[in-house]
Amino acid sequence: MRTRIFSGVESAVATAAELLLEALADLDAPVVALPTGRTMIPLYDELAERHAAGDSALSRVRGFNLDELLLPADHPGTFAAYMRRHVYGRTGLDPGRSDIPRADAPDPAAECARYDGAIAAAGGLDLAILGVGADGHVAYNLPGPPLAATHVVALSESLADALHVPAAHRPLRAISMGFAPLWKARRLLVLATSAEKATAVRHLIDGPIDERWPCSLLLDHPAIDVVLTLDAATEPVR
């Protein structure tokens, strides 16, 4: 594990972008797991700036999103909508070469199986870009016994409230990539920039491996880069 700590978000994001592009440099058609969430918006902004300056590395990427919320396809809270806002058309990533679980899948279990098959058919992940939840979740692999395959997970009412999810679509659920493709990924890149992630970051870096902290299950991956701000690297004194 290689860990880099920076005083601010801008420096951390610039380094994460450099590591991402380095990982793609020698690959003709890299297969990359793509995250969403607030932490990643500055990273996608940085990649958009580099694309505007002439870097076309992401145009070669075969993308697989880490997860998707099970909501109507036109709901603004879907991760497909996030990708349209922050990624497609800005970074060089081609939506025609990107896959994301179907938000309105009529048979979520079948969609999970389809997704695992698509990742396998692409040859597995060359790189997975990951955030870490305050509770240690990676994608929507929540605390508890780890699941290897893509799966459906129930999410909290507080998240449903924040997304203004109507009652008809509660309890809110998501489709999440499981741990199998992450463990097999040739390289992992973790970015954390906020103080609320500090405890999870400690479990990721120091262990021990503990299913109550899903991020710690990546501790023994042979090629993992962790990019942090000082806030995310420093646990508060209790």
N, C-alpha and C positions, 0 to 999 in steps of 0.2 A: 504494500500500500504506500502510495506517495501522497503526502498531505501538504497543501500549500495554504497559508493563512495570510490574509490581506487586511489592511486597515479599513477599507471601504468596499462598497458594492462594485463600483466602476472597475477597480483593479482586479477584483475577483472574477467578474464577468469577462473582462478582456483575456485573462488567463484561461478561463474555461473555453472561450472561443478558440484560442490558439491550440489548446489540447485537442479539441474536437476536430479542427481542420488538420492537425498533425495526424490524427488517427485515420482520417479519410485519404490522406495524400497519396498513398501507394495502392489504393483500391480502385478498380475500374467501376464497380457497381456496389458500393458499400451498403450493407443492411443495418439500419439504425433504429433503435427504439426511442421514441420521441415523447417527452413529457409535456404537461400543461401546468397551470398554476401560476400564482403571482411571482414566485421566485424566478421563473423562466422568462418572464416578459423582457427584462433587461438583456438577457442572453439573446433572445430572438431579435431584439432591437440592434444589438451589436452585430449579429450575423447579417441583418438587413443592410446595415451600413457597409459592411465588408462586401456584400454582394453588389451594392450600388457602386462601389469602388472597383469592381471588376472580378471579385473572387466568385467563381462559379462552382465551387466544390459541392455544394448541396444539390446542384442540378443532377448529380450522378447518384444521389441517395435513393434507396428503396426504403421508405419509411413505414414503421409500424408504431402506432400510438400505444402507450402503455395501458390506457383505459378509456372508458366512455361511460357516461351516465345513461341509464335507460329512461329516456324521455322522448316526447314527440320530436321528430327530426327537425322541426322548425323552432324548437325552444332555444332561446338565446344562451341558456346555460350549458348546452352540450359542448363537449370538447371539440367536436367538429366545427362548431361556430367559433370557438377560441382559435382553432387553427386558421380559419378563414380571416379572422381579425389580425392575428399576430404573425402568421407564418407564410401561408400561401400568397404568392404574388409579391412578396417582399424579400425573401431570403434566398430564392432560387430553388427551393424545394418544390417539386412538381406534384400537385395533388393527384395527377394521374398515376404516379409511381408511389403513392402513399396509401396505406390501408389503416382503417380505424374500425373498431367494432361498431356495428350498426346500432344507433341509439334507439330506433323503434323496431328492433328485431322482434318478429312475432314469436320466435322460438329461441329465447336466449341461450339455452343449452346447446342447440344446434349451431348458433353463431359462435359460441366459445370453441366448439370443435372445428368449425371452419377456420377460425383465426389461428389456432394452433397448427392446423394443416398448412395454412398460407406461410407462416413463419418457417416451418420445416421445409416447405418447397423452395423457399428463398435461400436455403442453406444455413439458417440460423443467424444470429445477430453478430455483426462485427463490432458494434458499439451500442451500449445502452446509456443514454443520458438520464440521470435520475435526480429527483429531489428526495427529501426526507420529511415526513410529517412530524409534528411535535410529539406524537405518540410512537414514532419510529416506523410508521407505515411507508412502504415503497410501492409505487403504483397504488392500487387499493388492496394490497396485501396487508391486512390489518393484524393486530396482535392476536396470537393464537397459533395453533398448529399450522405450519406452512403448507400451502397447496402448490403443487408443481404445475398443474395445467391452468390454462385460462378458465376463469370461473366467474360466477355471479356472486356479488356480495351486497349485503344490506348496509345502508349508510345511515348516519344519524339524522334525527329530526332537526337539529340545529343547522346542518348543512342544507337540508331541504328548505328550511325557513329562509336561509340566506339567498338561496336561488329562486325563491318565490315559486316553489313547486306546488301545483294545485293538488287538492286532496285526492283526485282521481289517480295520481301517479305516486302516491305514498303507500307504504314506505318506499323511500327513494332507494333505488338499487343501481349498481354499476357492473359492467363487465371489466374485469381486470386481468391483464397478463399475469400468469403465475410465475413461480420462481425458476422453473426449469430452464426457460430460455435465458434468464438473467444469469444463472449459474454457469451456463454454457457460453455466454457471450465472450468474445475474444478480449473485450476491453470494457470497463465500466468507468463512467465519469459522473461523479456526484457533486452537486452544487448546493450549498446551504449558506444563506446570507442573513438570517434573522436570529435574534436572541432566543426566541421561543423554540428553536431547533437544537439548542445547545446540549440538552440532556440526551436527546436522540443521537446527536453527533458523537458524544462521548461513548455511547454504547456501540456505535458503528466502528469507532477507531480502537477503543480499548477492550471491547468485549465485556464479559464472555458472551459466546453465542447463546442467545436466549430468545425463545419464540415469543416472549412478551414484548420484545423489541425487534420487530422484523428486520430492520436495517442491519442488525448484528449478524444475520444469517449470511451476509455478504462478506464477512470479515476475512475469510480465507480465500477469497477470489484471487487468482494469481496476477491480475493486471487491473488494479483499481486506482484511479486518481480521485482525490477528495479536495475540492476547492472551497475554502471557507472565508468568511469575514471574521474579524476578531470577535464580533458579537456572537456568531454561531459557534465559535470555538471555545467560548468561555462560559462555563456554567455559573449561574449566580450563587453567591454564598447564602446558605440557608441558616 
